[in-house]
């Protein structure tokens, strides 16, 4: 399952990626690494961008990137 498929309010852990090394490095700067816990806080009205929380920091993740993050429920 990918991060894009997670419903609002659910917590998941990262188990892998289908993204290039470029995007994985960018995600690591935000604290999104293997086995980190991500909480989905909201989704844009048209289902594109997700608002997520990682280690108490909130930010937005675009659809292309969230579809490349493989997760599993906590």
N, C-alpha and C positions, 0 to 999 in steps of 0.2 A: 504494500500500500504506500502511496506517496503522501507527502504533507498536504498537497492540494486537496486530497479526499477527506481530510480530518474535519469533523464538525466543530463549531464554535464551542469553547469551554472544555474541550478534551485535552488531555496531556499525553504526549507521545515521546518516545526516545528515538534518536537517529540510529539507524542500523546500516546505512550505506548510501551510495550516491550513484546517479547515472550522469553526472555532470563532468565537465572537463576540469583539469587541474586548476585552471584559471579561476573558475567559480568556487571550487573547494577552498582555495586560498582566501578568497574574499569572504566566504562564510566563516572561516576560522577566525578572521579578524572580529567578527561579531559574536564569537563564542559558540557557533554552531559546529560542533565536532562530533565524532562518534560517541554514542551513549549519552549525549547531553539531553536534558529534558526540555521540550518545547511545549508551551501552552498556546493554543490558538485563541486569540481574543476577539477577533472579528474578521469579516470578509466584506469586501467592497460590494456595493449593490448589484453589479453585473458579474460578480464571480471572478474577478481578475486578481486583485491584490489581497493578501491576507495580512492582518495585524497579528504579530506573534510576540511572545515574551520568552526570553532566554536569560536565566540567571538574574531576573528582576529588571532587565532592560527590554523596553518595548520598541519594536520597529516593524516596518512593512517589508514583505517579501513578495516579489512579482510572481505571476503565474508560471512563467517558464522555469524559474528557479525552484519554486515549490513542487513542481512536477518532477524535478530531478533529485529530490531528497526522499529517500526510502526510510519509512518509519514503522514503528510498532507501538501498540498501546502499552502504557505503563501498567 
